[in-house]
Amino acid sequence: MTHSEEFESTIRLTQFTLLISGIKLYRKKWNFLIDILVQKFLFYLNMITLYPVLIAEIYLLIEALQKGGSFVEHSLMTPCITVRILGTVKVCFLYKNSDVLLEIIDKLSEIHPKFNNEVEIANEDRKTTNEEKVTKDSMRLLNLNMLVLIGSGVCVVTMFCLMPFILMMIGYYQDGVLKIQYPYLVKYFFDAYSIRLWYLEYIHQVYATGIVFANVVGTDTLLLAFCTFIEMHFKLLSFRIENLRATSSEETKRNFVTSVIRHQELIQLVSKIEMVYTKSMLFNIVTSSLLICLSGFNMT
């Protein structure tokens, strides 16, 4: 496996997740029609699919607020609305800056450590051992975190989508009455709880939930990957600086210049990541605080 393939393997799940959201983070050329469908049609199709559910949730919440009722009842509806809006904000920033993301990925792939190649600096054996250990540890940690985040997210989404159906079946088995339930509490201009329409709306809500999952998890795991790679490269850079001295002054100077250039490249990458994620992270912090407060009210 080449260094480029090793790098790509660590972000493959994230790339696939964001592809579901309609964001293509591959340099590989696809069929023109498929490329247009993914980058243009799929993203907006997801938004069109997602927002009817969101609007129906907000409409029901406004109606509930007008009628009164307990704060706890209203707060149970708010988290789903908040997460949907959060996912939309996150993925819109990525979609808008997809070219910048590709530049970051290309650069990280380019500077990904290569082992068993020509000597770059002095003390090659010790340097290579240290760099290889840092690289392997970082990749192992990143893969583990990716699996935990995506795996736990899949479990939560699966249970969230299946729970209403399971409760419907249990109720029907016990009482003989089929009471329609959905993953989300919604109100449309039509009767969504009609026995003729419920399975279509149920599939719609499940699909919308998958979009929210892809938007949130894809965005967060991409940031996780970027942070892990940047941290790894700064550690590698510190090893190189510790071993700057070589057998000749000219070689030492070349090593120093190489380290300075690498440091500048990393700073530029950090600036690009900050540009893409700053606003969405601020919104994430605000919505997370809101969700924590609402969850606290519900628990107490």
LINBEL-V135087 format. One record per run of one state. SS is the DSSP state (hx for helix, st for strand, lp for the rest). FROM is the first residue (numbers start at 1). LEN is the number of residues. Records with the same first field share a line. If there is no record, write none. Layout:
SS: FROM-LEN + FROM-LEN
This chain:
lp: 1-2 + 11-1 + 22-10 + 68-3 + 97-1 + 111-13 + 176-22 + 243-6 + 300-1
hx: 3-8 + 12-10 + 32-36 + 71-26 + 98-13 + 124-52 + 198-45 + 249-51
